[in-house]
Amino acid sequence: LTSLDCAMLSIVKSFAKFVFFTTVGGGIGYFFWETAGKNIDFGDPKFNVWIHWFVVVSFALSCGLIQMVRSVILMTLVTILNVHGQAFVQCALMALVADSPGQNLMMNFHQATDSLLCNIDVAKNVTRAKMDLLFKPSENILDDLLQGAKAAAKVSQDLPLMVQDLEAELGRDPNSGTDREHEAYEKDVNEWESAYLMKKGELPTKIEAMFEHRVSERKLRELSYRKEALRNFIRRATHACEDIINSAIRECKLWSLEHYNKCWAENWLNPFCKIYQGDELCNMLNMINYRGEQCESNNSGISEYANTYGAQLAAAEDYTEKLSDDFKLNIQFKVDLPLRRPDLVTVQQMAAIIKQSVSGIVSFVKYFSILMKAVSFFLALTTLRVNLSWFQSYMKDVTHSNCYLTKFWLDIEKRRKEENRKHLMPLRPFEQGRINNLLSPKPTPEERKHLVRGISTLFHMFWSIFSLIIIDDQFYHLLDMVKDYSGIEVNQTGRHDIIITLEGTGEVARMIGSVIEDLNQTVKLDQVINNEHCVVQPTKIDYESVKKIWLLYALLCFQLTAGVYLVRLRLLITNLMYPEREKVRAVWLYNDMLRNRAMHFRKRKVEINKMAMNDEFPKPTSSVWSDVFVCIYCGEKGKYDFSTCDKHNQNIDHCKHCWEEELAERCIACLLQRENIVGKDGRIKEEYRALSVAEASTNTERN
């Protein structure tokens, strides 16, 4: 091929590579948007579509043009399908479970609740019709009787007023001078009080207004107390006069004492304060003599007035009894009451309460699903950031995740083995914990931990999802069976007669009879009630959604079991994209392993030298009961291909690789038992550094 042909071939390869990775990037971008960003709303449908295609095109062009972005996006795709994507898939699985069986179960429960409430309402309508047949006639009669009772109550309320008016008319004495005497007393006392207040500086107009207010208040009190006073007049007639005089004297005494204390407090040298002291002021009114002359004599005419009042009151009571005796009401009402009408919350209120609570649960499930999808979106972004950080560490730090045997490492091992130089395969036990074969199916300790945790998570998630789907399906079949056998139809017929007879010739009987007319009633019932509108219509679970759930669960099973190996694909991707970087990392790892193995063998030589000098070796693991050998040099365990030296107090075992490659078929304890192999400079002596060259055939084969 000419140089032009090579250039054209390179251009074609580059273009094909660009098209391939652009297509892959577009597919990854579309997958990312459909699974993580589809439920994000930017407020405008057109803007949402524009953002959608912007994300897809950005992924496509970035993968096609930029190698670093291509590597990070491919690693992100692998990670989403792997350990770092487990949370993403779990969130998507939880969102789908909440969307399909969860919401379907809530909706079926909602419909079952509505159907139950509707049937309760139908039952209440049946009961209500029966109750109306039982109670409606009696309620009508009781309403009419209540109107008559109100009229009778008004008459009975007016009778005491009529009696009181009669009492007042009988008790009025036009020739009595009591009122005139009271007015004269009041006038005198007002003059004394006016003079006293004017001395204190009060204005005459204010004093006159005070007197007028006092008179009006007294008249109001007389009017308000008149009825009660007349009712108790007979009972208190014998001591009312004395009670009035005693009260007046007591008030006078208290008034004098109060003004005396007040005058004394203002000026204790004032000689006029003596006026209020003692009984002079109250005795001056001659009230004590008035009590003896008027109340304790027959001058008041109380007894005569009381006799007249009692006779008139007895006549009024006789009239009332006669009025009542002429009234008689006979009600014939016979009905059987099998039920009591409960006073409960209405069905509409119950339905509103339950619908409100169920709607809250449905809304919670709906928004929880949206939240899980939003969390999935942010988890995808987090995974992208984690892989970018991992890629940057891979490019900068040669030790980052450099613990796998890659293809170039194996090529180095093969070449050194062909050149008969120091090589590392097979790995020694002290190296197997650090180094792992990239293509080996055996999981590493870290991968084994993820595998155990993943299987436990799968077990719990399986029972949770399976239980929810089974409960939803069984609840649907239960409601479907209820729908087939819950239809009812009630035919109600009935009749209720009531007859009321009113007897009496008195005023009250005639008055009530004029109020309640046409009391004889007949109520009939003939209706058909069914619950066809209450039959529940359950919603069957969408088996397409169930299929998607189990597909996601299968993907999660792959991630948590075989998917733990896919974490190694990050190294394969970066090694594929950056082969030169892979060579640098493989060379460093190979040299580091050679260095660590040499350091380990030097350390073991010093330790074995100390044990051989003292002839003190650990007890061998091989015995009659156990045929397992442990190499004293590298720690390899096994049952076959071991060489044993019995020249020491304990048998010394050597594995095949150490015996043939490292020790040239010689016992290391025999080689290192003559002297201390560490020189004065702290380093191993030259003759003990390389033991792979045979000097003598002093080996002992295994029996």
Order of alpha helices (4+ residues) and beta strands (2+ residues): alpha-alpha-alpha-alpha-alpha-alpha-alpha-alpha-alpha-alpha-alpha-alpha-beta-alpha-beta-alpha-alpha-beta-alpha-beta-alpha-beta-alpha-alpha-alpha-beta-beta-beta-beta-alpha
